[in-house]
Amino acid sequence: MNRLLPLIQNETLKIWKKKRFFVIVLVLLTLIPIFTYAQLRITETNKKNFKDWRNQLVQQISEYQNTLSSDRIPDEWKRSRQIAVQQLQYYLDHDVNPNSPDGVTFTRIFLSNAVTLFFPLLVLALASDLVSGERTSGTIKMLLTRPVRRWKILFSKLVALSLYVSLTVVVSAVLCYLISGALLGYNGWGMPVFTGFFINGSSVESGLVHAIPQWLYLLMEAGLIWVSAMTVALLALMVSVLVRSTAGSIVTMMAAVISGTILSSMASSWHSAKFIFSVNLQLTDYLAGSPPPITGMSLGFSLVILACWGIISLVVSFSVFTRQDILN
Amino acid sequence: MRPLSSENLWRIIGISAVLSTLLLLAGFGFAVKDMLYPKGEVFEGRANVPALPAGGKLSEGKDIAITAIGDSLTKGTGDASGEGYVKQVVALLKQKYPDTSVRLNNNLAVNGLKADRLEQLLETDKGYSFALRQANVIVFTIGGNDLFQIASGTSPVKAAGELNLNKLKAELPKDLKRLAHVLKRLHAINPNVQVVYVGLYNPFYDIPEYRGGSLQIQQWNERAYALLHQYPNMTMVPTFDLFENAIGRYLSSDHFHPNHDGYAQIAARIVQSLE
């Protein structure tokens, strides 16, 4: 243990000095204002067209119902629309605005949209060259000639990575709130959000629905995002150990993550796709009660799948890293 | 500013990262607990009932809010510009009353809506009641889908082939009863509003075998008028005459819904009836 802490410190400072975290903050600082502005425009248009958010919501429900009567819409869409209609109706019946224009709501929606693609991307920026980068620059020899067990080196890298993943999630949420709040207002912490929608086919059972304050919802959402981001981080670490070049390891992971988002939008009939990690990344959907990409998936299922992928990649990373020969 | 020493930098990053991790783990714990062992509880929303706008003449009020409900005719199906009669009514009312603000509150029409479903929506849907209570003009169409019994999905042209005039006759009393319920609900929700019901027309007038259907349609219109007549704030505008000789000019290519010009004629009539 006394040797481990300095190693972790070293790895943490290395990531910091490589300015990876600055890149992430910079990306967030560029993207969030853009989305906030888009949201502001939507809010303004809605204010012009609708006297009250209830009018807007009832109009939205009516429009969804109109698309349901069309024959050209695929059944899968219809199902998700039917579910959306019932949830919006629940909000309307209980007089709660699901899209209130404020900083906290914006943060909640931004985070849940970012979980499948944006956060994995940020994590890849941190994780992809963790080992392969040392190889490309040749510093791995320096690292491995020190009188430290190899697993300790990889473990310290893993801990440093986890620390940055946590920081990324928290900093994203904080920046999102601070920036969007400037335009949309800093309130919305206590607003009730409904969770516990149980989806059965195309109908929503609302027996277990309960309201939680939005701050708690946001915290829960961030926790779920952290779990899926950590799974991506573990996989990226494994790929970084296996693939010798940094570019190769980024491309491999990007392909895996992107194929997952494509699959979840089209693979509803291919049931075994639910065992792929990237199809399970959207954990926040379970909280919101949106239908899962493939029927039969649940929070427990997704967590188990993600845990399996995480454990496998840990085992592979450690066994390969401790045994492989370092050649040039 | 002097750069931070490595020691201090590590301390800052380390402590904030560990705190973040703990926070996120707590959030994850809450989420899992909440999702795996959910406890349903009744959420008592505040009941929100908007104040009824004052009744009386539109020209004397400060603003006009229109809520439209009903089937595809109110939706504006068949109008290539997407305006339907509802948006044209808004535009015409703006011309008629330049000093008042005219606004479309909501157009909640759903394609293929039948009278029984509308009755149900008026009965249970809080959003409908909300939007209707804010209005001082309600325009609506209903009954077309009930009478023609067009199964959703079949194109209206094909439906003409399935049209059975005897069945039409048999459906009439049942559907009128539903219309009576709809009117009763409308009156209960908002008694001050001016309600305009758009009468039915026979879209198959130019097909010799179905010309007779017009008589049934006319019967519907007459009985519907009798129902509307019970409420002094409700009225009906006829449309059947538009789609007899000028059927080619006013009907859209699906041979069932009006086109833009057809809706314009309906809109003009609605605006004439409002004061």
Interface residues (C-beta under 8 A of the other chain):
Chain A: Q9 T12 L13 W16 F50 K51 D52 R54 N55 L57 V58 Q59 I61 S62 Q65 N66 S69 S70 D71 Q89 L92 D93 H94 D95 V96 S162 L163 Y164 S166 L167 V169 V170 P192 F194 T195 G196 F198 S206 G207 L208 V209 H210 A211 I212 L216 L219 M220 E221 A222 G223 L224 W226 V227 Y286 L287 L299 G300 L303
Chain B: S6 L9 W10 I13 G14 S16 A17 V18 S20 T21 L23 L24 L25 A26 G27 F28 G29 F30 A31 V32 D34 M35 L36 P38 K39 G40 E41 F43 E44 G45 R46 A47 N48 P50 A65 K75 R103 N105 N106 N107 L108 A109 V110 N111 G112 D125 K126 G127 Y128 F130 A131 Q134 S152 G153
